[in-house]
């Protein structure tokens, strides 16, 4: 079975959001149109406690963009974003959620960040997404969402590592690009690992 996996298409990741991805809103019509091609759709949702330690505001003297060690892992410090039960964590209103079978939250442990929809950044805890996809008979995962160089990339790599044939629909994703080549490098890394790149017109 083919599953469409929508990664973090939330208010804080589109223009005017706390951690806005340039043109992040432009993928929404593409994602909505793609939904008719799939009988099974799931979504991930960044869902942070306000005290999350990936937020620069929770570290005295640290700024957004600084890198610290957090529980043995390198951690980029981000603006406060996708706080549980706040508007920024809501899915973009224009995104069709009526076909979504299940939503998996991530980033809920204040001690560790979680870019991937499958695991936290240390692969210490699973979200349940991988087991769920296997249980319902998914063999192929098609990934769309935000952002290409972080949550999309790590979700794609983890999907592949769990044995799913994994596709990235490039024009249905947008990246942060903290450094000028981050998105290009992420695409190259995913390709090298075995993720298949597609355009929405090819699905």
C-alpha positions in Angstrom: 0.0 0.0 0.0 1.1 3.5 -0.7 0.9 6.1 2.1 1.1 9.9 1.7 3.0 11.3 4.7 2.5 15.0 5.4 5.2 16.5 7.5 4.5 19.4 9.8 2.4 21.7 7.6 1.7 24.0 10.5 1.2 27.7 11.0 4.6 28.4 12.6 6.3 27.0 9.5 4.6 29.2 6.9 5.0 33.0 6.3 4.2 35.0 9.4 4.9 32.0 11.6 7.5 31.9 14.4 9.8 29.7 12.3 8.7 30.6 8.8 9.9 28.6 5.8 10.0 30.9 2.8 7.1 30.1 0.5 6.1 27.3 2.9 2.4 28.1 2.2 2.9 27.5 -1.5 3.0 23.7 -1.1 -0.5 23.5 0.4 -2.5 23.5 -2.9 0.0 20.9 -4.3 -0.5 18.7 -1.2 -4.2 19.0 -1.4 -4.3 18.0 -5.0 -2.0 15.0 -4.3 -4.4 13.6 -1.7 -6.7 12.3 -4.4 -3.9 9.9 -5.5 -3.7 8.1 -2.2 -6.1 5.9 -0.3 -4.1 6.3 2.9 -2.8 9.6 4.4 -1.1 10.4 7.7 0.4 13.6 9.1 3.0 14.6 11.7 2.7 17.5 14.0 5.5 19.3 15.8 4.1 19.5 19.3 6.4 21.1 21.8 6.0 21.9 25.5 6.7 25.6 26.2 9.8 24.6 28.2 11.3 22.7 25.3 15.1 22.9 25.5 15.5 23.3 21.7 14.2 26.9 22.2 16.8 29.6 22.6 14.5 31.4 24.9 14.9 28.6 27.5 18.7 29.1 27.7 20.2 32.1 29.4 22.6 34.0 27.2 21.9 31.9 24.1 20.6 33.2 20.8 18.5 31.6 18.0 20.9 29.8 15.6 23.5 28.9 18.3 24.5 25.3 18.6 24.7 23.6 22.0 25.1 20.1 23.4 21.8 18.8 24.7 21.8 15.4 26.3 24.7 14.3 24.2 23.5 15.6 20.9 24.3 18.7 18.9 21.3 21.0 19.1 20.5 24.1 17.0 18.6 26.6 19.1 15.3 27.6 17.5 12.7 30.3 18.1 9.8 29.3 20.3 7.5 27.4 17.8 4.7 24.9 17.6 3.8 25.1 21.3 1.2 22.6 22.3 -2.4 24.0 22.2 -1.3 27.3 20.6 -2.3 28.5 17.1 1.3 28.2 15.8 1.1 24.4 16.3 -2.2 24.1 14.4 -2.2 22.8 10.8 -2.5 25.4 8.1 -6.2 26.2 7.7 -6.1 25.7 4.0 -4.6 22.2 4.3 -7.2 19.5 3.7 -7.2 17.3 6.8 -10.4 15.4 6.1 -8.6 12.5 4.5 -6.0 12.0 7.3 -6.3 8.6 9.0 -3.9 9.5 11.9 -1.8 12.3 13.3 1.6 11.6 15.0 2.9 14.2 17.3 6.7 14.7 17.9 9.0 16.9 19.9 7.0 16.3 23.1 9.9 15.5 25.4 11.5 18.8 26.6 15.0 17.1 26.8 15.4 16.1 23.1 14.3 17.5 19.8 12.5 15.4 17.1 12.9 16.3 13.5 11.8 13.0 12.1 8.2 11.8 12.2 9.5 8.4 13.3 12.0 9.0 16.1 13.6 11.6 18.3 17.0 12.9 17.2 18.8 10.3 19.2 16.5 7.5 18.0 15.9 6.8 21.7 12.1 6.8 21.4 9.8 6.1 18.5 6.6 8.1 17.8 4.7 4.9 16.8 4.5 6.0 13.1 6.8 3.2 11.8 4.9 0.4 13.6 1.6 1.9 12.5 2.6 2.0 8.8 3.8 -1.6 9.0 0.6 -2.7 10.7 -1.7 -1.2 8.1 0.3 -2.7 5.3 2.2 0.3 3.9 5.1 -0.6 1.6 5.7 2.8 -0.1 5.9 6.1 1.7 5.5 9.4 -0.3 6.7 12.4 1.7 5.6 16.0 1.4 5.8 19.0 3.8 8.2 21.2 5.8 11.0 21.6 5.9 13.1 19.8 3.3 16.4 20.2 5.1 15.2 19.2 8.6 12.0 17.3 9.4 11.4 16.1 5.8 14.9 14.9 5.4 15.1 13.0 8.7 11.7 11.5 8.2 12.6 10.3 4.7 15.9 8.7 5.9 14.1 7.0 8.8 11.4 5.8 6.6 14.0 4.2 4.3 15.8 2.7 7.3 12.6 1.0 8.4 12.3 -0.8 5.1 9.7 1.4 3.3 10.3 2.3 -0.3 10.5 6.0 0.1 9.7 8.9 -2.3 10.1 12.6 -1.8 7.8 14.8 -3.8 10.2 17.7 -4.3 7.7 20.5 -5.3 5.5 19.6 -2.3 8.3 20.5 0.1 10.1 23.7 1.0 13.3 24.2 3.1 14.7 26.4 5.8 18.1 26.9 4.1 19.9 28.3 7.1 23.0 27.9 5.0 22.7 28.6 1.3 23.2 25.0 0.1 21.3 23.2 2.9 18.3 22.2 0.8 20.5 21.0 -2.1 22.7 19.1 0.3 19.6 17.5 1.9 18.3 16.4 -1.5 21.7 14.9 -2.3 21.9 13.1 1.0 18.5 11.6 0.6 19.2 10.5 -3.0 22.5 8.9 -2.0 20.6 6.9 0.7 18.1 5.6 -1.8 15.1 8.0 -1.5 13.5 8.4 -4.9 12.8 12.0 -6.0 9.6 12.9 -7.8 7.6 15.9 -8.9 3.9 16.0 -8.1 3.1 15.6 -11.8 4.8 12.2 -11.7 2.7 10.7 -8.9 
